[in-house]
Amino acid sequence: MLANTALTKILQEKKSALFDLARSNEWKALLFYVPHLLGESSVIDANEFFLDPKGATDPYRELVSTIEMLVTPLKPDSLPDKHPICRFPARVDLIIKSLDISKKTLPLVTCSEYETWRKTFRARGVSLVFAANYLNNPASLFGHTFLHLYKQTPSERSGGSELTDWALNFAANPTSLNPLVYTVLGVTGGFKGSFSLMPYYLKVGEYNDFESRDLWEYYLNFSQHDVDKLLKSLWEVGPYPIDYFYFDENCSFIILLLLNAVRPEWHLDRGFPFAVAPSDTVKQVLRQQGDAQQIYFRPSSLKRFQYFLNQLTSGERRVLQKIIQKKNLSPLNQNTGESRQALIIDAGLEYLDYKDKSALLNEKGEFSALRLILLKKRAGIPTETSLDLSQIKAHSLWESPHIGPRAPHIAVQGVRDLKQDISQLEMSFRFSLHELSSHPRGYGSNLEMIMGDFAFRAAPGEENMHLYHYTLFRVFSAPHYDDFIKPLSWQLNISGGRNLLSDKTINHEVIGGVGYSLWPSDTLGFSWLVNLGANLEPGNLPKGLVGIKHLGSLAISEYAKLSYELFPLWVPTEEKYYLRGGITSAYILHDKMEWRVFYNKTLTQEVGCGVRLFF
């Protein structure tokens, strides 16, 4: 009875304020509402998160039900921690502030579980962390974002102390690691996602060391009130599962919604009409936060090794190679100065950290004995060597995620077929991470990832545009091969298109290949791949394909990039031979625009130019 009286009074006296609060971004952000074609609704899929049966789609009813439950006195036989005052501290704060309700009108409830949890994870600062893409895991092809909760602000902390902080992660809970099953269930929402808190050093070890992924940290200008609000919102949504969708409601978008609950005026849930790439969420946050940025870079184990390796002479590299091969220090010339010995040994230790991940856990691995030998020798050399993180960061800055263009884009270009003497208009849409013919800023030069590329052309004399080419999925990884690191380059391509504009049928291709790549510099590389695949024309049996691929990539200035691709030999089963290749010059005009000029040779010879607009 007392609850009904209190609720009735609030509904009568605060009627206008109630409607305003229910429609506000602040309230909807706490409920994790997102806009879509049919309106808006919450991404939280658990009914237990809502106090009204229609709370996931009706923010007003959820607000009224929340107030009703808040003013309900605690029953003698119920647990205090189950009362909405304890379950929804962020909602309580917003309702009290927006409706000017006195705390004295609410029941006196002791929230022991929440207070214990809050003190355990008390944070003074927050960073958004981007882990670079990892091609060996389908869930991390586009990279990954999570939060770093600081126990001390950057100005207060000492070197290395941040490793004892907390990491807040959202990820899918896969029921299968089969790549095909994972892809299908990940795209269709077949997995549940959940939040997790863990020591920060575990995430650093997982990404930096075990997967050799660079970490970029972007410190957020959150006040202590903002940090506390983030933890309160996390307490509310953390226990409940969220359906995971690889392209939109993925790890990065859910983290973005948690930040949106703290700063709803940033509208972080907007601006993703097609898909959500982790690097794009970084750009979204930084664009709202403003120009003043604190960016911290943590290089991967591979980057750390390459830093020391680049300081060795060719002779010292050969010594290090022999040490690794023989697994002892006999190749080390004792007449070599201590400073150079220290550098060789430190490079060797970094190599072992990269190569023998089990050594980091003090487990028996391939190089465990050699690691111990190097550590003992290094302990006897007083000379200090250290990573120059500023130098590594400056060298890696051009591939940091915050400076690249956003992934989805549309393009309009004119094309001239030199063989058939025909001009065409082409329009295309693509959701892609990066392509080799684009400038490497934000992504690097040795990776191409394309998803959902559809190009349409208008044929002469026809009013409608027709599908000319599509790419469902394309990954091309071309890591550098040297005497120490010997990774394979590889590609997988699922695409199709017309050979000639006059063709009415689409030929479909599935191609895979492996080989090696050499990169004399960051922007100049060559790859040789042996490719095998199948070509399917409608109504015909698959035709075998074999070829050798050569790729050259050259950055001709800071803002323009020339890329050259050549397939010197294709051998279909009917034994027709033809060349395929092209030259593309891409000029960055603006963060959201790129001008492109290209020449392409297949069965035709095409030249063209156009403009690409990034969302």
C-alpha positions as CSV (number, residue, x, y, z in Angstrom):
1,M,0.0,0.0,0.0
2,L,2.8,2.4,0.9
3,A,4.5,1.6,-2.4
4,N,1.4,2.3,-4.4
5,T,0.9,5.6,-2.6
6,A,4.4,6.7,-3.3
7,L,4.3,5.6,-6.9
8,T,0.9,7.4,-7.5
9,K,2.3,10.6,-6.0
10,I,5.4,10.5,-8.3
11,L,3.2,9.8,-11.3
12,Q,0.9,12.7,-10.6
13,E,3.5,15.3,-9.6
14,K,6.3,14.3,-12.0
15,K,4.2,13.4,-15.1
16,S,6.0,15.7,-17.5
17,A,9.4,14.9,-16.1
18,L,8.7,11.1,-16.4
19,F,7.9,11.4,-20.1
20,D,11.0,13.5,-20.7
21,L,13.2,11.0,-18.7
22,A,11.8,8.0,-20.6
23,R,12.6,9.6,-23.9
24,S,16.0,10.8,-22.9
25,N,19.3,9.4,-24.2
26,E,20.5,9.0,-20.6
27,W,17.7,6.5,-19.7
28,K,17.9,4.6,-23.0
29,A,21.6,4.3,-22.8
30,L,21.4,2.6,-19.4
31,L,18.9,0.1,-20.9
32,F,21.4,-0.4,-23.9
33,Y,18.8,0.7,-26.4
34,V,20.0,1.0,-30.0
35,P,18.2,2.5,-33.1
36,H,17.3,0.3,-36.0
37,L,15.0,0.3,-39.1
38,L,11.9,-0.5,-37.1
39,G,12.6,1.9,-34.2
40,E,14.7,1.1,-31.2
41,S,15.1,-1.7,-28.7
42,S,17.6,-3.0,-26.2
43,V,20.4,-5.4,-27.1
44,I,20.1,-7.2,-23.7
45,D,18.3,-10.5,-24.4
46,A,17.7,-11.6,-20.8
47,N,14.2,-10.9,-19.5
48,E,15.6,-10.7,-16.0
49,F,17.3,-7.4,-16.8
50,F,14.0,-5.7,-17.3
51,L,11.4,-5.0,-14.5
52,D,8.6,-4.7,-17.1
53,P,7.6,-7.4,-19.6
54,K,7.9,-4.9,-22.4
55,G,10.9,-3.1,-21.0
56,A,13.1,-4.1,-23.9
57,T,11.0,-2.1,-26.4
58,D,9.1,0.5,-24.2
59,P,11.4,2.7,-22.1
60,Y,8.5,4.5,-20.4
61,R,6.9,1.3,-19.1
62,E,10.4,0.2,-17.9
63,L,10.9,3.5,-16.1
64,V,7.5,3.3,-14.3
65,S,8.1,-0.3,-13.3
66,T,11.6,0.6,-12.0
67,I,10.2,3.4,-9.9
68,E,7.5,1.2,-8.6
69,M,10.0,-1.5,-7.5
70,L,12.3,1.1,-6.1
71,V,9.7,2.5,-3.7
72,T,8.6,-1.0,-2.7
73,P,9.7,-1.7,0.9
74,L,12.0,-4.6,1.5
75,K,10.0,-7.8,2.5
76,P,11.2,-9.4,5.8
77,D,12.0,-12.7,4.1
78,S,13.8,-11.2,1.0
79,L,17.5,-10.6,0.5
80,P,18.5,-7.0,0.5
81,D,20.9,-7.5,-2.5
82,K,18.0,-8.6,-4.7
83,H,16.2,-5.3,-4.2
84,P,16.2,-3.0,-7.3
85,I,18.1,-0.4,-5.3
86,C,21.0,-2.8,-5.1
87,R,20.6,-4.3,-8.6
88,F,20.4,-1.0,-10.5
89,P,22.5,1.7,-8.9
90,A,23.0,3.6,-12.1
91,R,19.2,3.7,-12.7
92,V,18.7,4.9,-9.1
93,D,21.1,7.7,-9.5
94,L,19.5,8.9,-12.7
95,I,16.0,8.7,-11.4
96,I,16.8,10.6,-8.2
97,K,18.6,13.3,-10.1
98,S,16.1,13.7,-13.0
99,L,12.9,13.5,-10.9
100,D,14.3,15.3,-7.9
101,I,13.3,12.5,-5.6
102,S,14.6,12.5,-2.0
103,K,16.5,9.4,-1.0
104,K,14.5,9.4,2.2
105,T,11.4,8.3,0.2
106,L,13.2,5.1,-0.8
107,P,13.6,2.1,1.4
108,L,16.8,1.8,3.5
109,V,18.6,-1.1,1.9
110,T,22.1,-2.3,2.6
111,C,23.8,-3.5,-0.6
112,S,26.7,-5.6,0.8
113,E,27.4,-7.6,-2.4
114,Y,27.5,-4.4,-4.6
115,E,29.7,-2.5,-2.1
116,T,32.2,-5.4,-1.9
117,W,32.4,-5.7,-5.6
118,R,32.7,-1.9,-6.1
119,K,35.6,-1.7,-3.6
120,T,37.3,-4.7,-5.4
121,F,37.2,-3.0,-8.8
122,R,37.5,0.6,-7.8
123,A,39.1,2.4,-10.7
124,R,40.5,5.9,-11.2
125,G,40.8,5.9,-14.9
126,V,39.7,4.1,-18.1
127,S,41.4,3.4,-21.4
128,L,39.9,2.0,-24.6
129,V,42.4,-0.7,-25.8
130,F,42.7,-1.9,-29.4
131,A,44.4,-5.2,-30.0
132,A,45.6,-5.5,-33.6
133,N,44.1,-8.1,-35.9
134,Y,45.0,-11.8,-35.5
135,L,44.5,-13.9,-38.6
136,N,44.7,-17.3,-36.7
137,N,41.4,-16.6,-34.9
138,P,38.2,-15.9,-36.9
139,A,36.8,-13.8,-34.0
140,S,39.8,-11.4,-34.3
141,L,40.3,-10.9,-38.0
142,F,39.3,-7.3,-37.6
143,G,41.0,-6.7,-34.3
144,H,39.4,-6.4,-30.8
145,T,38.7,-3.7,-28.3
146,F,38.4,-3.9,-24.5
147,L,38.7,-1.6,-21.5
148,H,41.7,-1.0,-19.2
149,L,40.6,0.0,-15.7
150,Y,43.3,2.0,-13.9
151,K,43.9,1.7,-10.2
152,Q,45.9,4.9,-10.5
153,T,45.8,7.6,-13.1
154,P,48.6,7.7,-15.7
155,S,50.2,10.6,-13.8
156,E,50.2,8.7,-10.5
157,R,51.4,5.3,-11.7
158,S,55.0,4.0,-11.9
159,G,56.5,1.9,-14.7
160,G,54.9,-1.5,-15.0
161,S,52.4,-0.9,-12.3
162,E,49.5,-0.9,-14.8
163,L,49.9,-4.6,-15.3
164,T,48.2,-5.1,-11.9
165,D,45.1,-3.2,-13.1
166,W,41.9,-4.7,-14.4
167,A,40.8,-5.5,-17.9
168,L,37.1,-5.4,-18.8
169,N,36.3,-7.6,-21.8
170,F,33.2,-8.6,-23.8
171,A,33.4,-11.7,-26.0
172,A,31.4,-14.5,-27.5
173,N,31.2,-17.8,-25.7
174,P,31.7,-20.1,-28.7
175,T,30.2,-23.6,-28.6
176,S,32.3,-24.7,-31.5
177,L,35.9,-23.9,-32.7
178,N,35.2,-25.3,-36.2
179,P,35.9,-22.3,-38.5
180,L,32.8,-22.9,-40.7
181,V,30.5,-23.5,-37.7
182,Y,32.0,-20.6,-35.9
183,T,31.4,-18.3,-38.9
184,V,27.8,-19.3,-39.4
185,L,26.8,-19.1,-35.7
186,G,28.8,-15.9,-35.2
187,V,27.1,-14.1,-38.1
188,T,23.6,-15.3,-37.2
189,G,23.7,-14.7,-33.4
190,G,24.2,-18.3,-32.5
191,F,26.6,-17.5,-29.6
192,K,25.9,-15.7,-26.3
193,G,28.3,-13.0,-25.3
194,S,29.2,-11.9,-21.8
195,F,31.4,-9.4,-19.9
196,S,34.4,-10.6,-17.9
197,L,36.9,-8.8,-15.6
198,M,40.4,-10.1,-15.2
199,P,43.9,-8.9,-14.3
200,Y,45.3,-6.7,-17.0
201,Y,48.5,-8.7,-17.3
202,L,46.5,-11.7,-18.5
203,K,45.2,-9.7,-21.5
204,V,48.7,-8.3,-22.2
205,G,50.1,-11.9,-22.1
206,E,47.4,-13.2,-24.4
207,Y,47.6,-10.5,-27.0
208,N,51.1,-9.1,-26.8
209,D,53.0,-12.3,-26.2
210,F,51.0,-15.3,-27.2
211,E,49.4,-13.8,-30.3
212,S,52.0,-11.1,-31.1
213,R,49.5,-8.3,-31.4
214,D,50.3,-4.7,-30.8
215,L,48.1,-2.9,-28.2
216,W,47.0,0.7,-28.6
217,E,45.6,2.3,-25.5
218,Y,43.5,5.5,-25.7
219,Y,43.0,7.1,-22.3
220,L,39.5,8.5,-21.9
221,N,38.9,11.9,-20.3
222,F,36.5,10.5,-17.8
223,S,36.0,12.1,-14.4
224,Q,35.9,10.0,-11.2
225,H,32.1,10.4,-11.4
226,D,32.2,8.9,-15.0
227,V,34.4,6.0,-13.9
228,D,32.0,5.2,-11.0
229,K,29.0,5.4,-13.4
230,L,30.7,3.0,-15.7
231,L,31.1,0.4,-12.9
232,K,27.5,1.0,-11.8
233,S,26.3,0.3,-15.4
234,L,28.5,-2.7,-15.6
235,W,27.1,-4.1,-12.4
236,E,23.6,-3.8,-13.9
237,V,24.2,-5.4,-17.3
238,G,27.2,-7.7,-16.5
239,P,25.3,-10.7,-15.2
240,Y,23.1,-11.0,-18.3
241,P,24.0,-12.6,-21.7
242,I,23.8,-10.7,-25.0
243,D,23.4,-12.4,-28.3
244,Y,26.6,-12.0,-30.3
245,F,26.6,-11.0,-33.9
246,Y,29.9,-10.8,-35.7
247,F,29.1,-7.8,-37.9
248,D,27.1,-5.5,-35.6
249,E,26.4,-6.5,-32.0
250,N,30.0,-7.7,-31.6
251,C,32.6,-7.2,-28.9
252,S,33.5,-3.7,-29.8
253,F,29.9,-2.4,-30.2
254,I,28.9,-3.7,-26.8
255,I,31.9,-2.0,-25.2
256,L,30.8,1.1,-27.1
257,L,27.3,0.8,-25.5
258,L,28.8,0.6,-22.1
259,L,30.8,3.8,-22.7
260,N,27.6,5.3,-24.2
261,A,25.9,4.7,-20.8
262,V,28.5,6.9,-19.2
263,R,28.5,9.7,-21.9
264,P,25.1,9.4,-23.7
265,E,25.6,12.9,-25.2
266,W,28.4,11.4,-27.3
267,H,25.8,9.2,-29.2
268,L,28.4,6.4,-29.6
269,D,25.7,4.0,-30.8
270,R,25.1,6.0,-33.9
271,G,27.0,6.0,-37.2
272,F,27.2,2.3,-38.0
273,P,24.6,1.7,-40.7
274,F,26.0,-1.6,-42.0
275,A,28.6,-3.1,-39.7
276,V,30.8,-2.4,-36.8
277,A,34.6,-2.7,-37.2
278,P,36.6,-2.5,-34.0
279,S,38.9,0.2,-35.5
280,D,35.9,2.3,-36.4
281,T,34.7,2.2,-32.8
282,V,38.1,3.7,-31.7
283,K,37.6,6.5,-34.2
284,Q,34.0,7.1,-33.0
285,V,35.2,7.5,-29.4
286,L,38.2,9.7,-30.2
287,R,36.1,11.9,-32.5
288,Q,33.6,12.6,-29.6
289,Q,36.3,13.0,-27.0
290,G,38.1,15.7,-28.9
291,D,41.7,16.4,-30.0
292,A,43.5,16.1,-26.6
293,Q,44.5,12.4,-26.6
294,Q,46.8,10.3,-24.4
295,I,47.8,7.4,-26.5
296,Y,49.9,4.5,-25.1
297,F,51.5,1.8,-27.3
298,R,52.5,-1.6,-26.1
299,P,54.5,-3.4,-28.9
300,S,54.0,-7.1,-29.5
301,S,56.7,-9.7,-28.8
302,L,57.5,-9.7,-32.5
303,K,57.9,-5.9,-32.6
304,R,60.2,-6.1,-29.6
305,F,62.4,-8.7,-31.2
306,Q,62.5,-6.8,-34.5
307,Y,63.6,-3.6,-32.6
308,F,66.6,-5.4,-31.1
309,L,67.3,-7.3,-34.3
310,N,67.5,-4.0,-36.3
311,Q,70.3,-2.8,-34.0
312,L,72.6,-5.8,-34.8
313,T,75.1,-5.9,-37.6
314,S,74.9,-8.6,-40.2
315,G,77.7,-10.5,-38.4
316,E,75.9,-10.3,-35.1
317,R,72.8,-11.6,-36.7
318,R,74.6,-14.6,-37.9
319,V,76.0,-15.2,-34.4
320,L,72.5,-15.0,-33.0
321,Q,71.3,-17.4,-35.6
322,K,74.0,-19.9,-34.6
323,I,73.2,-19.5,-30.9
324,I,69.6,-20.4,-31.6
325,Q,70.5,-23.3,-33.9
326,K,73.0,-24.8,-31.5
327,K,71.0,-23.8,-28.4
328,N,74.2,-22.7,-26.5
329,L,76.5,-19.7,-26.3
330,S,79.5,-21.3,-28.1
331,P,79.2,-19.1,-31.2
332,L,79.4,-15.9,-29.1
333,N,82.9,-14.4,-29.4
334,Q,84.1,-13.6,-25.9
335,N,86.2,-10.7,-27.4
336,T,83.1,-9.0,-28.4
337,G,82.4,-5.9,-26.2
338,E,80.0,-6.3,-23.3
339,S,77.6,-3.8,-24.8
340,R,77.3,-5.8,-28.0
341,Q,77.1,-9.1,-26.2
342,A,74.2,-7.7,-24.1
343,L,72.4,-6.6,-27.3
344,I,72.8,-10.0,-28.9
345,I,71.6,-11.8,-25.8
346,D,68.6,-9.4,-25.3
347,A,67.7,-9.9,-29.0
348,G,67.9,-13.7,-28.4
349,L,65.6,-13.4,-25.3
350,E,63.1,-11.4,-27.2
351,Y,63.2,-14.0,-30.0
352,L,62.5,-16.8,-27.5
353,D,59.6,-14.8,-26.0
354,Y,58.1,-14.6,-29.4
355,K,58.9,-18.1,-30.6
356,D,58.6,-20.2,-27.4
357,K,55.4,-19.0,-25.7
358,S,55.5,-21.8,-23.1
359,A,58.8,-20.3,-21.7
360,L,56.8,-17.3,-20.5
361,L,54.8,-19.6,-18.2
362,N,58.0,-21.3,-16.9
363,E,56.8,-24.5,-18.6
364,K,59.1,-26.8,-20.5
365,G,59.3,-25.7,-24.1
366,E,61.6,-26.0,-27.1
367,F,64.0,-23.2,-25.9
368,S,63.6,-23.5,-22.1
369,A,67.2,-24.6,-21.6
370,L,68.6,-22.0,-23.9
371,R,66.5,-19.3,-22.2
372,L,68.0,-20.2,-18.9
373,I,71.6,-20.1,-20.4
374,L,70.9,-16.6,-21.9
375,L,69.5,-15.3,-18.6
376,K,72.5,-16.5,-16.6
377,K,74.9,-15.0,-19.1
378,R,73.0,-11.7,-19.2
379,A,72.9,-11.4,-15.4
380,G,76.7,-11.2,-15.5
381,I,76.8,-8.3,-17.9
382,P,76.2,-4.9,-16.2
383,T,75.5,-3.1,-19.5
384,E,71.9,-1.9,-19.7
385,T,69.8,-2.1,-22.9
386,S,66.2,-1.1,-23.1
387,L,63.4,-0.8,-25.5
388,D,62.9,2.7,-26.8
389,L,59.1,2.6,-26.8
390,S,58.9,6.1,-28.2
391,Q,60.9,5.0,-31.2
392,I,58.9,1.9,-31.8
393,K,55.7,3.9,-31.4
394,A,56.8,6.5,-33.9
395,H,57.7,3.8,-36.3
396,S,54.4,2.0,-35.8
397,L,52.2,5.1,-35.7
398,W,51.3,5.0,-39.4
399,E,49.5,1.7,-38.8
400,S,47.6,2.7,-35.6
401,P,43.9,2.2,-35.9
402,H,42.8,5.8,-35.2
403,I,44.4,7.4,-38.3
404,G,42.9,5.1,-41.0
405,P,39.7,5.7,-42.9
406,R,36.6,3.9,-41.8
407,A,35.9,0.5,-43.2
408,P,32.6,0.7,-45.2
409,H,32.6,2.9,-48.3
410,I,30.9,3.6,-51.6
411,A,32.6,4.4,-54.8
412,V,31.6,5.9,-58.1
413,Q,34.0,5.8,-61.1
414,G,34.1,6.0,-64.8
415,V,35.6,3.0,-66.7
416,R,36.8,2.8,-70.3
417,D,37.2,-0.6,-72.0
418,L,40.0,-0.1,-74.5
419,K,39.4,-3.3,-76.3
420,Q,35.7,-2.9,-76.9
421,D,35.8,0.9,-77.0
422,I,33.0,1.2,-74.4
423,S,32.6,3.6,-71.6
424,Q,30.8,2.5,-68.4
425,L,29.7,3.9,-65.1
426,E,30.5,1.8,-62.0
427,M,29.1,2.1,-58.5
428,S,30.2,-0.1,-55.7
429,F,29.7,-0.7,-52.0
430,R,32.3,-2.5,-49.8
431,F,32.6,-3.4,-46.2
432,S,36.3,-4.1,-45.8
433,L,39.1,-3.7,-43.3
434,H,41.8,-2.8,-45.8
435,E,43.0,-3.5,-49.3
436,L,46.4,-3.5,-50.8
437,S,45.7,-0.8,-53.4
438,S,44.8,1.7,-50.6
439,H,47.2,3.8,-48.6
440,P,48.5,1.8,-45.6
441,R,47.7,4.4,-43.0
442,G,45.8,2.8,-40.1
443,Y,46.3,-0.8,-41.2
444,G,49.8,-1.5,-42.6
445,S,50.9,-2.7,-46.0
446,N,51.0,-6.5,-45.8
447,L,47.4,-7.3,-45.1
448,E,44.2,-7.2,-47.3
449,M,40.8,-8.1,-45.9
450,I,37.6,-7.6,-47.9
451,M,34.1,-8.6,-47.1
452,G,30.9,-7.8,-49.0
453,D,32.2,-6.0,-52.1
454,F,29.6,-5.5,-54.8
455,A,30.2,-3.5,-58.0
456,F,27.5,-2.6,-60.5
457,R,27.9,-1.2,-64.0
458,A,25.6,0.4,-66.4
459,A,25.9,-1.2,-69.9
460,P,25.6,1.1,-73.0
461,G,22.0,1.5,-74.0
462,E,20.7,0.0,-70.7
463,E,18.8,2.0,-68.1
464,N,19.5,-0.4,-65.2
465,M,22.8,-1.3,-63.6
466,H,23.8,-4.9,-63.4
467,L,26.1,-6.8,-61.0
468,Y,29.6,-6.8,-62.6
469,H,31.7,-8.2,-59.8
470,Y,31.4,-9.3,-56.2
471,T,33.7,-10.5,-53.4
472,L,32.1,-12.3,-50.5
473,F,35.4,-12.8,-48.6
474,R,39.0,-12.2,-49.3
475,V,42.0,-12.4,-47.0
476,F,45.6,-11.9,-48.1
477,S,48.3,-12.0,-45.5
478,A,51.9,-11.2,-46.6
479,P,54.1,-11.2,-43.5
480,H,57.9,-10.6,-44.0
481,Y,60.1,-13.7,-44.4
482,D,63.6,-13.6,-43.0
483,D,66.2,-15.9,-41.4
484,F,64.5,-15.7,-38.0
485,I,60.8,-15.3,-38.7
486,K,59.7,-17.6,-41.6
487,P,55.9,-17.2,-41.9
488,L,53.9,-18.3,-44.8
489,S,52.0,-15.8,-46.9
490,W,48.5,-17.0,-47.8
491,Q,45.3,-15.9,-49.4
492,L,41.7,-17.1,-49.6
493,N,39.3,-15.5,-52.1
494,I,35.6,-16.2,-52.8
495,S,34.4,-14.0,-55.6
496,G,32.8,-13.8,-59.0
497,G,32.2,-11.6,-62.0
498,R,31.9,-11.2,-65.7
499,N,34.8,-11.6,-68.0
500,L,33.3,-9.2,-70.5
501,L,30.6,-6.5,-70.2
502,S,28.6,-8.4,-72.8
503,D,28.6,-11.6,-70.7
504,K,25.2,-12.2,-69.1
505,T,26.4,-14.8,-66.6
506,I,28.6,-14.5,-63.5
507,N,31.6,-16.8,-63.1
508,H,32.2,-17.8,-59.5
509,E,35.7,-18.4,-58.1
510,V,37.1,-20.0,-55.0
511,I,40.9,-19.6,-54.8
512,G,43.5,-20.3,-52.1
513,G,47.2,-20.0,-52.2
514,V,50.4,-20.1,-50.1
515,G,53.9,-18.7,-50.6
516,Y,56.3,-16.2,-49.2
517,S,56.7,-12.4,-49.0
518,L,59.7,-10.1,-48.7
519,W,59.4,-6.5,-47.5
520,P,62.6,-4.4,-48.0
521,S,60.8,-1.5,-46.3
522,D,57.4,-0.9,-44.7
523,T,55.8,0.2,-48.0
524,L,57.6,-1.9,-50.6
525,G,57.0,-5.6,-50.8
526,F,56.9,-8.6,-53.1
527,S,55.0,-11.9,-52.7
528,W,55.1,-15.1,-54.6
529,L,52.1,-17.5,-54.1
530,V,51.1,-20.7,-55.7
531,N,47.3,-20.6,-56.0
532,L,44.8,-23.4,-56.5
533,G,41.1,-23.0,-56.9
534,A,38.0,-23.7,-58.9
535,N,35.9,-21.7,-61.3
536,L,32.3,-22.4,-61.7
537,E,30.1,-21.1,-64.6
538,P,26.4,-21.6,-64.2
539,G,25.4,-24.9,-65.8
540,N,28.9,-26.2,-66.1
541,L,31.2,-28.3,-64.0
542,P,33.9,-26.6,-61.9
543,K,37.1,-25.9,-63.8
544,G,40.5,-26.2,-62.2
545,L,42.7,-23.2,-61.8
546,V,46.4,-22.9,-61.1
547,G,48.7,-19.9,-61.1
548,I,51.6,-18.0,-59.5
549,K,51.0,-14.6,-58.0
550,H,53.5,-11.7,-57.9
551,L,52.6,-8.6,-55.9
552,G,54.4,-5.3,-55.7
553,S,53.4,-2.5,-53.4
554,L,55.0,0.9,-53.3
555,A,54.1,4.1,-51.4
556,I,55.2,7.0,-53.6
557,S,54.4,9.7,-50.9
558,E,52.9,10.1,-47.5
559,Y,49.4,10.6,-49.0
560,A,49.5,8.4,-52.1
561,K,50.1,4.8,-52.8
562,L,50.8,2.9,-56.0
563,S,50.0,-0.8,-55.9
564,Y,50.7,-3.3,-58.6
565,E,49.2,-6.8,-58.9
566,L,50.0,-9.4,-61.5
567,F,48.8,-12.9,-62.1
568,P,51.2,-14.1,-64.8
569,L,49.5,-17.4,-65.5
570,W,46.1,-18.9,-65.3
571,V,45.5,-22.4,-66.7
572,P,41.8,-23.3,-66.9
573,T,40.9,-26.8,-68.0
574,E,40.1,-25.7,-71.6
575,E,43.8,-24.5,-71.7
576,K,43.1,-20.9,-72.4
577,Y,45.9,-18.6,-71.1
578,Y,45.6,-15.0,-70.2
579,L,47.2,-12.4,-67.9
580,R,45.5,-10.5,-65.2
581,G,46.9,-7.5,-63.3
582,G,46.6,-3.9,-62.8
583,I,48.0,-0.6,-61.4
584,T,46.1,1.6,-59.0
585,S,47.1,4.9,-57.7
586,A,45.1,6.0,-54.6
587,Y,45.3,9.6,-53.3
588,I,43.9,10.5,-49.9
589,L,42.0,13.8,-50.3
590,H,40.4,13.8,-46.9
591,D,39.7,11.5,-44.0
592,K,36.4,10.5,-45.8
593,M,37.4,10.7,-49.4
594,E,39.9,9.0,-51.7
595,W,40.6,9.6,-55.4
596,R,41.6,6.6,-57.5
597,V,43.1,6.1,-60.9
598,F,43.6,2.6,-62.3
599,Y,44.5,0.4,-65.2
600,N,43.3,-3.2,-65.1
601,K,44.0,-6.0,-67.6
602,T,42.0,-9.2,-67.7
603,L,40.4,-10.4,-71.0
604,T,39.8,-6.7,-71.5
605,Q,42.0,-3.6,-70.9
606,E,40.3,-1.0,-68.7
607,V,41.3,2.4,-67.5
608,G,39.3,4.5,-65.1
609,C,39.1,7.0,-62.3
610,G,36.7,7.8,-59.5
611,V,36.0,8.8,-56.0
612,R,35.6,6.6,-52.9
613,L,33.7,7.9,-50.0
614,F,34.1,6.4,-46.5
615,F,31.2,6.3,-44.0
